[in-house]
């Protein structure tokens, strides 16, 4: 899969990649960490049909940001 082939790029740049599951059970797809830099939360969504899906994805990002004490998070959507 072409999408997954790009995931090794952050690792080659010294990032450790994992995912986050909060105490409430919300999940975020990628948690990128590199020594001496701010960590980054990334949520990937192929389609966000309707407000319910978008809200669920955004709630997961917000919960994970609180869980990991992050100030920055990204939502990435592809069509």
Steps between C-alpha positions, in 0.01 A plus 500: 500500500636837400355672807684272739829523312535865606474414867863395515611855408443641850685203647796567271497859628542380857135494609357221710151420375224351713129552554301627797207342680360717777347380826158566338589265214547768234777430251726718286683344209852639540702645785835618364777574750857617450746593775521872564190589295127533551309179439226490240163325499359412157153365426442368148152467355420372150150646503316711748141467394277710718562691816490188721814346348687831498403568862611151609841538334546847647398384850761224479769755408399735780490220757841369388646851513388528864619146576849567360524868602530608135425847373493401134299240308417447134200357317587368155223412259534346158230444243 
